[in-house]
Amino acid sequence: MRLCNVTNHGGRYNYRLIASRHAGKDQSNITTVVIFTAMKKQVLFAALLAQAFCTRAATDTTFITPFERSHGVQTTTFNEAMRFYKQLKDNFETITMGDMGPADNGYPLRYVGYTNDGNFDRDKIHDGSKLVILINNGIHPGEPDGIDATMMLLRDAATGKIKIPDNVVLITVPVYNIGGALNRGSYSRANQDGPESYGFRGNARNLDLNRDFTKCDAAETLGLEDLFSKMNPDIFVDNHVSDGADYQHIMTLLETQHNKLGGETGAYMHNTLTPAIYKEMKASGYDLVPYVNDFKNTPENGWKAFFEPPRFGSGYAALFQTIAYVPETHMLKPFKDRVQATYQLMLTIIKTGSERAADIKQARKNDKKNLLTQKVFPLTWTLDTTQTDTIEFKGYKSGYKTSKVSGQPRLWYDRSKPYTKKVPFWNTFLPEATVKAPKAYIIPKTWTPVIVCLRANGVRIQRFSYDSTIMLTAYHIDSFNTSKGPYERHYLHSNIHVTPQKVPIHVTQGDYIVWTNQPARRYLIETLEPAAPDGFLAWNFFDGILQQKEYFSDYVFEDLAAELLKKDKSLKEKLEEKRKSDPEFAKNGRAQLEFVYRNSPYMEQEYMRHPIYRMEE
């Protein structure tokens, strides 16, 4: 609360400024009272001076962040952040707050927006003139740099300390992983230099939200993807802190892998926008390098680019032709320096993006149009080791010495011996497995979790109004591998091999048909295709169909199998060919009976049949 008032005491005027700030729960409420006294002829001067103090108090007291108050050693708590943004909203028309639904722990998940004109009408935001930048913070609350940097960024924009370009709309999720942010401690990031205490990587259900963008286990994911689909950001920024090797750089930057993003957008990002960001950051005193994606070796011999499947935020963004940047400050640098670097990088992305807004938006528009008619899409990618970039890397000389713990050789970096050298960087990927896009996907209404994910991503869905039998393509799942241990609540499937089959499928009233000629085309293909490494099948959405439900008794089926072979010459020929090609099979009576059973009408059709069907062009 702020109050400036004037009282008359026998010809003397008192000008009182009362600035009241509610501190965090661990700090007492603070009230500052400043009194100015003046004679009548000095009324005007005193009034102006009081007004100046009122304005200054709003910036210097009400909107000081815990990071600033602690001189760069503390990060804000979740509740402090929410109070801070509410105060900004209440004092500045340029700030808005919105609800994204609940987090897994029931807390409301909110976003904060900023525009110079205070207009957040969706139609006007998406009229084609404004560059939409979505900034996500605290996906890993133990990496809180973005939380504090964004608080200061929006505060400085609202108070006029910095100027956000008129053609930019900023949307930020102040604290995405609320459950992790509330689970504060000082030890979970053992290798990190500050802050004093911070949140935890897992959310309230111990899920890593940066592995959840495809499977949508968390309520937070559904909320963010709904916001993403509605706001259709041109640039997505997901602030992090990096583990790994030691080096001189404060900030590393992961850009969406440009080949995977593809089209005009991928080329423009890689060849124009990202180099501009590097140049601007260097002028600001920060030498950027790509995210150091080598955790087992020292980076002095170079490294390959991190290739992000859509389980990660940056890989997910690529499915919608959105440029994504993941700032990764270096864990061994002081917290204060990391926050300042994150602040500067966000400013730089805003500035360089604004200057190139028309080109970015046009590239995205062209790519979206072309995707609607693109026939073949990559499902997997492979690194092209024949093509390398060369980057300037500032590291420290490394070596090995005897561990005081184990007595074995251990890696160490000598900070007294910095070096600067050119190193190779492998950042070209080529399509490997591909698939032709269908005209539509047919989804039985029983698979509700799939529909929930599609709707959160703005997918247009229709329903059958009558029962019918249609010739569709169904995939038979021939083989797959499954992880031996759990990974983010799942036993992930991989190396999935399938065979397409044209079969009559009975669809019923209420089943879903999803046409692929829509903006979510890439998203549909990379989630609904069974061979997709991050598709719904890989994430165990359809494990029920991977288990056989009915079997046979050997002694009963023997006579029936003989009758089948007598009537079906093609089946008999298949059996004989199998015997000739497989000596072990020829000696195994049970295996031969099983072969006949699996190739007979008695074998359940649903077993190992992917339950999402394709309507071909």
QUILIN-V298554 format. One record per run of one state. SS is the DSSP state (~ for helix, > for strand, _ for the rest). FROM is the first residue (numbers start at 0). LEN is the number of residues. If there is no record, write none. Layout:
# QUILIN-V298554
ss->[SS/SS]
from->[FROM/FROM]
len->[LEN/LEN]
This chain:
# QUILIN-V298554
ss->[_/>/_/>/_/>/~/_/~/_/~/_/>/_/>/_/~/_/>/_/~/_/>/_/~/_/>/_/>/_/~/_/~/_/>/_/>/_/>/_/>/_/~/_/~/_/>/_/~/_/>/_/~/_/>/_/~/_/~/_/>/_/>/_/>/_/>/_/>/_/>/_/>/_/~/_/>/_/>/_/>/_/>/_/>/_/>/_/~/_/~/_/~/_/~/_/~/_/~/_/>/_/>/_]
from->[0/1/9/11/21/29/39/62/65/69/77/91/94/102/107/114/121/125/130/136/144/159/167/173/177/182/184/185/197/198/208/211/218/231/234/238/239/242/246/247/250/255/257/261/262/283/288/290/298/301/302/304/312/318/322/330/334/355/356/371/375/378/380/383/388/402/408/426/428/431/433/436/439/443/447/456/461/463/467/482/486/487/489/490/492/507/511/515/520/528/542/546/553/567/568/581/582/586/588/598/608/609/611/615]
len->[1/8/2/10/8/10/23/3/4/8/14/3/8/5/7/7/4/5/6/8/15/8/6/4/5/2/1/12/1/10/3/7/13/3/4/1/3/4/1/3/5/2/4/1/21/5/2/8/3/1/2/8/6/4/8/4/21/1/15/4/3/2/3/5/14/6/18/2/3/2/3/3/4/4/9/5/2/4/15/4/1/2/1/2/15/4/4/5/8/14/4/7/14/1/13/1/4/2/10/10/1/2/4/2]
